[in-house]
Amino acid sequence: MAQSLSTGSGVVLGLIRSGQATTRNDLLERLGWSRITLARRLEELLNASIIMSVGQLDSRGGRPPETFAVKPDSGVLLALDISGSHSMVAITDLVSTILSVDEADIGPSQGPAEIFEWAGQVFDHMLLRLGKTRADVVGIGVGVPGPVDVTTGCLASPQVDKQWDGVAVRDYFLSRYGHAVLAVDRDVNTMALAEARRGRVGYRDIVGVKAGIGIGLGFVLDGAVYRGARGGAGDLSRPRIGGGRLQRLETVASGAVIRAELVARGYKVRTGADIVELANNGDHRTLTLLEETGTALGQTLADIVGLINPEAVIIGGSLAAAGEPFLTPIREAIFAGAREFATRELVVERSGLGDVAGLTGASLLAQDTLFAPDRISRLTHSGANSLVLASG
């Protein structure tokens, strides 16, 4: 079976999706297959409405080569990005172009049942507005603000809220979209994935930071999300001042710390956006807390930069909207703490995708699961003419 899948249509689709080979000649050169074998695999993908011919490229003579691309309207993907105090939903096409988006100030404290019910109802309204139905949904991507056990697909411990420990996300979508594939990952991993593939500059090695009420770190290494053995990569700690046991990073460098300090001083603050609004209005105490948080975060990131030597550190999440009052202390602490060789040409910048980074990454995650090479090879080999028929 493994050998048959190695020459299956999923391999062809992978090259087309990545842009590494989009014409017959390019595919033949990359794969080393016979023209007959490639023609059969392309025909399988075309018959299943997975790819389409997008015209011909210019050439210097003779017949211009036909090019292929993923057919974006053969279904839709649902994306859900759950943050510490704010959540967003989107519907995208099969190449992760956002078609519709919505959001609400709802987070883990409301519990999984309430958030997923809210998401399901909003998705239904969005599908209706787009002229789609639940049957058109072929994949779902979900980003959560905590670790995901890659061996079980369940949310691992500790989550931001204990209500989420051990939650099986698929169970909440079965009744509505049992036919669709589902992919779940940490929200910072989806953000980092989106920045690597769709950000202003294409990076192969980045550290993604999602700084909001919670704090999360994700890694894209050699173009792929690095999750570790069980999905716990990026859960960092830092030494206590004066020694003693290590303390979790979010206990000293997160929006929750800033919020608690401000609330103790009589401020009315609930979300990361509330903190940013105070900063943008020039509130001295909030600006000081952002600087202290940025410095503590940057000091921890300096060790990470020295460890994996990324091309870029990308800062996302609600606190990133504060701009330089938050980014500058992070940048300064990284460059002061990491060795010069590791920081040479290092970029430390705000997420280029902004608020939709997590949604875009969740859609890309669903897309990767839907178009997994072995899955596509088996699907097209069975003669199915729709992605829906073999989803799930």
ZAKOL-216479 format. One record per residue (C-alpha): residue number from 1; x, y, z; residue in three letters. Coordinates in pm, whole numbers. Example, Ala and Ser with C-alpha at 12.3 -4.5 7.8 and 13.67 -1.06 7.14 Angstrom:
% ZAKOL-216479
lumkol  X  Y  Z  zado
1  1230  -450  780  Ala
2  1367  -106  714  Ser
***
This chain:
% ZAKOL-216479
lumkol  X  Y  Z  zado
1  0  0  0  Met
2  281  243  90  Ala
3  438  202  -254  Gln
4  109  264  -435  Ser
5  51  581  -232  Leu
6  399  706  -324  Ser
7  278  735  -682  Thr
8  -71  847  -589  Gly
9  -250  1167  -678  Ser
10  -186  1312  -332  Gly
11  182  1348  -415  Val
12  94  1546  -727  Val
13  -146  1765  -534  Leu
14  119  1840  -273  Gly
15  354  1980  -536  Leu
16  78  2186  -696  Ile
17  -37  2328  -360  Arg
18  315  2428  -260  Ser
19  383  2590  -597  Gly
20  692  2372  -644  Gln
21  552  2228  -969  Ala
22  235  2342  -1143  Thr
23  282  2228  -1506  Thr
24  305  1879  -1653  Arg
25  670  1920  -1743  Asn
26  760  2055  -1399  Asp
27  574  1768  -1234  Leu
28  744  1510  -1455  Leu
29  1083  1659  -1374  Glu
30  1018  1658  -998  Arg
31  855  1315  -981  Leu
32  1040  1115  -1246  Gly
33  717  939  -1345  Trp
34  603  833  -1689  Ser
35  373  1070  -1877  Arg
36  94  810  -1864  Ile
37  112  780  -1484  Thr
38  109  1155  -1435  Leu
39  -180  1197  -1681  Ala
40  -384  945  -1482  Arg
41  -317  1120  -1153  Arg
42  -403  1461  -1294  Leu
43  -723  1318  -1439  Glu
44  -815  1174  -1098  Glu
45  -767  1513  -933  Leu
46  -962  1691  -1206  Leu
47  -1249  1441  -1190  Asn
48  -1272  1485  -812  Ala
49  -1286  1866  -860  Ser
50  -977  1905  -644  Ile
51  -768  2087  -904  Ile
52  -844  2291  -1213  Met
53  -659  2414  -1517  Ser
54  -589  2784  -1476  Val
55  -476  2862  -1828  Gly
56  -136  2864  -1984  Gln
57  192  3030  -1898  Leu
58  379  3243  -2149  Asp
59  661  3066  -2327  Ser
60  926  3161  -2578  Arg
61  792  2938  -2848  Gly
62  561  2649  -2916  Gly
63  253  2571  -2715  Arg
64  245  2740  -2371  Pro
65  236  2484  -2086  Pro
66  -93  2422  -1908  Glu
67  -85  2507  -1537  Thr
68  -283  2356  -1251  Phe
69  -405  2491  -916  Ala
70  -634  2386  -633  Val
71  -1000  2444  -722  Lys
72  -1098  2693  -450  Pro
73  -1477  2661  -473  Asp
74  -1516  2284  -434  Ser
75  -1618  2334  -74  Gly
76  -1556  2564  219  Val
77  -1345  2552  533  Leu
78  -1450  2674  878  Leu
79  -1192  2845  1100  Ala
80  -1225  2916  1472  Leu
81  -963  3109  1670  Asp
82  -1022  3104  2046  Ile
83  -816  3351  2248  Ser
84  -797  3434  2615  Gly
85  -1089  3677  2609  Ser
86  -1189  3708  2244  His
87  -1280  3460  1971  Ser
88  -1314  3487  1593  Met
89  -1473  3268  1327  Val
90  -1433  3268  951  Ala
91  -1539  3079  643  Ile
92  -1272  3042  376  Thr
93  -1243  2877  39  Asp
94  -1013  2580  -16  Leu
95  -705  2799  -61  Val
96  -779  2979  268  Ser
97  -908  3306  124  Thr
98  -1142  3450  387  Ile
99  -1499  3483  258  Leu
100  -1674  3588  578  Ser
101  -1562  3668  933  Val
102  -1723  3739  1271  Asp
103  -1607  3779  1630  Glu
104  -1718  3819  1990  Ala
105  -1574  3892  2334  Asp
106  -1605  3530  2442  Ile
107  -1322  3316  2576  Gly
108  -1232  2997  2761  Pro
109  -1398  3111  3084  Ser
110  -1737  3066  2917  Gln
111  -1660  2696  2876  Gly
112  -1632  2476  2565  Pro
113  -2004  2404  2525  Ala
114  -2096  2773  2509  Glu
115  -1812  2872  2275  Ile
116  -1870  2587  2031  Phe
117  -2246  2645  2032  Glu
118  -2185  3014  1959  Trp
119  -1945  2922  1679  Ala
120  -2189  2672  1531  Gly
121  -2475  2922  1525  Gln
122  -2259  3194  1371  Val
123  -2125  2951  1109  Phe
124  -2483  2862  1011  Asp
125  -2569  3231  958  His
126  -2249  3294  763  Met
127  -2306  2991  541  Leu
128  -2658  3112  469  Leu
129  -2532  3457  369  Arg
130  -2281  3295  133  Leu
131  -2545  3073  -24  Gly
132  -2386  2761  128  Lys
133  -2507  2480  354  Thr
134  -2345  2253  610  Arg
135  -2298  1999  331  Ala
136  -2049  2237  165  Asp
137  -1820  2227  469  Val
138  -1530  1988  402  Val
139  -1286  2089  673  Gly
140  -1267  2266  1009  Ile
141  -962  2421  1174  Gly
142  -962  2524  1540  Val
143  -700  2717  1735  Gly
144  -716  2695  2115  Val
145  -513  2889  2377  Pro
146  -348  2582  2526  Gly
147  -163  2261  2437  Pro
148  -317  1989  2221  Val
149  -210  1628  2268  Asp
150  -105  1526  1917  Val
151  -139  1157  2007  Thr
152  -509  1181  2100  Thr
153  -635  1505  1943  Gly
154  -771  1610  2283  Cys
155  -679  1928  2466  Leu
156  -398  1866  2711  Ala
157  -338  2008  3056  Ser
158  -295  2278  3168  Pro
159  -537  2491  2967  Gln
160  -613  2857  3037  Val
161  -928  2735  3211  Asp
162  -961  2388  3369  Lys
163  -1297  2339  3196  Gln
164  -1097  2272  2879  Trp
165  -864  2003  3013  Asp
166  -916  1681  2816  Gly
167  -1183  1827  2585  Val
168  -1233  1636  2259  Ala
169  -1313  1919  2017  Val
170  -1447  1684  1747  Arg
171  -1738  1583  1971  Asp
172  -1876  1937  1958  Tyr
173  -1886  1944  1577  Phe
174  -2006  1592  1498  Leu
175  -2377  1670  1490  Ser
176  -2333  1960  1250  Arg
177  -2037  1859  1035  Tyr
178  -1969  1492  1097  Gly
179  -1863  1450  734  His
180  -1584  1711  753  Ala
181  -1220  1664  854  Val
182  -1118  1844  1172  Leu
183  -780  1977  1284  Ala
184  -702  2133  1624  Val
185  -385  2306  1738  Asp
186  -261  2571  1976  Arg
187  -367  2916  1863  Asp
188  -8  3038  1853  Val
189  86  2750  1621  Asn
190  -188  2846  1378  Thr
191  -71  3208  1394  Met
192  290  3109  1328  Ala
193  186  2884  1039  Leu
194  -7  3168  878  Ala
195  281  3414  918  Glu
196  526  3166  764  Ala
197  308  3099  460  Arg
198  107  3417  417  Arg
199  297  3692  600  Gly
200  470  3988  440  Arg
201  788  3784  393  Val
202  804  3409  351  Gly
203  1005  3273  644  Tyr
204  1113  2911  687  Arg
205  1218  2947  1053  Asp
206  1022  3172  1287  Ile
207  923  3207  1649  Val
208  560  3315  1680  Gly
209  442  3490  1994  Val
210  74  3540  2072  Lys
211  52  3797  2349  Ala
212  -291  3865  2486  Gly
213  -454  3789  2818  Ile
214  -254  3466  2792  Gly
215  86  3415  2633  Ile
216  187  3149  2383  Gly
217  495  3064  2177  Leu
218  500  2857  1861  Gly
219  774  2750  1624  Phe
220  788  2701  1250  Val
221  1112  2521  1164  Leu
222  1210  2448  805  Asp
223  861  2549  695  Gly
224  666  2319  929  Ala
225  509  2372  1270  Val
226  722  2211  1540  Tyr
227  500  2067  1814  Arg
228  734  1835  2002  Gly
229  668  1474  2100  Ala
230  316  1532  2235  Arg
231  235  1888  2132  Gly
232  380  2071  2431  Gly
233  657  2270  2260  Ala
234  657  2638  2351  Gly
235  536  2609  2711  Asp
236  809  2820  2872  Leu
237  918  2914  3220  Ser
238  1169  3167  3357  Arg
239  1375  3196  3678  Pro
240  1232  3384  3973  Arg
241  1412  3698  4083  Ile
242  1631  3596  4374  Gly
243  1628  3228  4278  Gly
244  1394  2946  4370  Gly
245  1172  2735  4148  Arg
246  1100  2835  3791  Leu
247  776  3020  3723  Gln
248  554  2985  3418  Arg
249  606  3266  3169  Leu
250  244  3380  3169  Glu
251  262  3448  3544  Thr
252  505  3736  3480  Val
253  462  3834  3115  Ala
254  103  3834  2990  Ser
255  -204  4048  2955  Gly
256  -348  3871  3259  Ala
257  -67  4012  3475  Val
258  -125  4362  3339  Ile
259  -501  4329  3385  Arg
260  -467  4213  3746  Ala
261  -240  4507  3829  Glu
262  -472  4758  3666  Leu
263  -786  4613  3826  Val
264  -614  4629  4165  Ala
265  -565  5002  4101  Arg
266  -932  5057  4018  Gly
267  -923  5033  3639  Tyr
268  -1207  4862  3452  Lys
269  -1021  4618  3228  Val
270  -1138  4284  3090  Arg
271  -973  4216  2754  Thr
272  -641  4273  2583  Gly
273  -814  4534  2369  Ala
274  -902  4727  2686  Asp
275  -532  4735  2779  Ile
276  -434  4856  2433  Val
277  -698  5130  2443  Glu
278  -553  5260  2770  Leu
279  -203  5254  2622  Ala
280  -313  5432  2306  Asn
281  -472  5700  2525  Asn
282  -136  5756  2692  Gly
283  -214  5603  3032  Asp
284  123  5609  3209  His
285  66  5307  3434  Arg
286  -49  5089  3143  Thr
287  249  5194  2931  Leu
288  485  5110  3216  Thr
289  328  4767  3260  Leu
290  351  4700  2887  Leu
291  719  4791  2893  Glu
292  788  4565  3192  Glu
293  596  4279  3031  Thr
294  775  4328  2699  Gly
295  1114  4326  2869  Thr
296  1038  4006  3062  Ala
297  909  3842  2745  Leu
298  1210  3956  2543  Gly
299  1453  3822  2801  Gln
300  1296  3478  2771  Thr
301  1289  3501  2392  Leu
302  1661  3581  2387  Ala
303  1733  3226  2502  Asp
304  1500  3086  2234  Ile
305  1671  3295  1964  Val
306  2006  3158  2073  Gly
307  1871  2804  2081  Leu
308  1707  2779  1739  Ile
309  1844  3085  1550  Asn
310  1521  3185  1370  Pro
311  1491  3431  1085  Glu
312  1218  3623  1261  Ala
313  1027  3666  1585  Val
314  668  3757  1499  Ile
315  454  3918  1769  Ile
316  79  3874  1742  Gly
317  -218  3872  1975  Gly
318  -417  4163  2115  Ser
319  -125  4329  2295  Leu
320  68  4359  1968  Ala
321  -185  4627  1868  Ala
322  -15  4856  2123  Ala
323  270  4883  1873  Gly
324  616  5006  1968  Glu
325  548  5067  2340  Pro
326  522  4687  2361  Phe
327  744  4578  2069  Leu
328  1046  4797  2146  Thr
329  1124  4649  2492  Pro
330  1082  4298  2347  Ile
331  1324  4378  2065  Arg
332  1576  4549  2293  Glu
333  1576  4261  2541  Ala
334  1628  4003  2267  Ile
335  1920  4187  2111  Phe
336  2075  4257  2450  Ala
337  2044  3898  2568  Gly
338  2120  3685  2262  Ala
339  2461  3654  2099  Arg
340  2538  3875  1802  Glu
341  2563  3585  1557  Phe
342  2212  3463  1645  Ala
343  2064  3812  1606  Thr
344  2243  3900  1284  Arg
345  1967  3989  1033  Glu
346  1703  3879  1287  Leu
347  1366  4047  1236  Val
348  1144  4122  1535  Val
349  813  4263  1417  Glu
350  439  4269  1463  Arg
351  226  4011  1284  Ser
352  171  4119  925  Gly
353  -167  3944  916  Leu
354  -291  4110  1232  Gly
355  -624  3997  1372  Asp
356  -684  3735  1102  Val
357  -352  3552  1150  Ala
358  -508  3289  1375  Gly
359  -807  3240  1147  Leu
360  -585  3210  841  Thr
361  -366  2959  1019  Gly
362  -666  2756  1135  Ala
363  -790  2741  776  Ser
364  -443  2638  654  Leu
365  -439  2367  920  Leu
366  -774  2235  798  Ala
367  -651  2259  441  Gln
368  -340  2054  522  Asp
369  -554  1785  685  Thr
370  -806  1780  401  Leu
371  -534  1754  137  Phe
372  -304  1513  320  Ala
373  -130  1314  42  Pro
374  -232  966  158  Asp
375  -592  1078  212  Arg
376  -617  1230  -135  Ile
377  -453  929  -299  Ser
378  -704  694  -135  Arg
379  -995  925  -212  Leu
380  -921  958  -583  Thr
381  -827  591  -616  His
382  -1177  505  -492  Ser
383  -1325  706  -778  Gly
384  -1497  962  -553  Ala
385  -1592  1282  -731  Asn
386  -1620  1503  -424  Ser
387  -1407  1587  -123  Leu
388  -1714  1548  97  Val
389  -1768  1179  23  Leu
390  -1453  1068  200  Ala
391  -1427  1340  461  Ser
392  -1411  1266  830  Gly
***
